[in-house]
Amino acid sequence: QKEVEQDPGPLSVPEGAIVSLNCTYSNSAFQYFMWYRQYSRKGPELLMYTYSSGNKEDGRFTAQVDKSSKYISLFIRDSQPSDSATYLCAMKNGGGGADGLTFGKGTHLIIQP
Amino acid sequence: DAGVTQSPTHLIKTRGQQVTLRCSPKSGHDTVSWYQQALGQGPQFIFQYYEEEERQRGNFPDRFSGHQFPNYSSELNVNALLLGDSALYLCASSRTGVTTGELFFGEGSRLTVL
């Protein structure tokens, strides 16, 4: 079993729809959770960062963490064609320090105009 | 303000050769991490450098080595290249002590091994 599982898609939705992206993980030591967006042939760009269980909202994006279920989600409201990209969830251990991030495979999202 | 810059952007090597990739971190950042992203996969952590020393290493063989210079720039070296080393190599920079996980990534160096 991989530490982080993420459905690679592709996930295709019409413009304006609410998008739900999800990851599950198995390592209880993960304490920090992030979502990155990666456009084709570009480096990943941080969208959201969360630490505790619960919701965090930033504009059209909402990140949700459920540590008891080891499940994280990213919701995108009023989706736009410019949101078409690969979305990567990433996690790291607690305690600060030099921990590298563990990424999911990424979900390829397509927003149809 | 320049972000993370990487060079070269693309390169082609043959099996057994050696390659050096370069990275300049974002201004004000002192920590550099390297990731390998195979096609259709998420990035995998190779190692992290701070104060010119390797602080942590992922599950990569010793063929992968690195260096950080006093100006915080970094190099990734891969020896005895294998076909499976073909990937996008991403450099990410951050400021030490920042625990948000906010890494700033470069656009990567795409390595093809024939």
Interface residues (C-beta under 8 A of the other chain):
Chain A: V4 Q6 P8 Y32 M34 Y36 R41 K42 G43 P44 E45 L46 Y49 L88 A90 K92 G96 G97 A98 D99 G100 L101 T102 F103 G104 K105 G106
Chain B: V4 T31 S33 Y35 G40 Q41 G42 P43 Q44 F45 I46 F47 Q48 Y50 R55 Q56 G58 L90 A92 G97 T99 T100 G101 E102 L103 F104 F105 G106 E107 G108
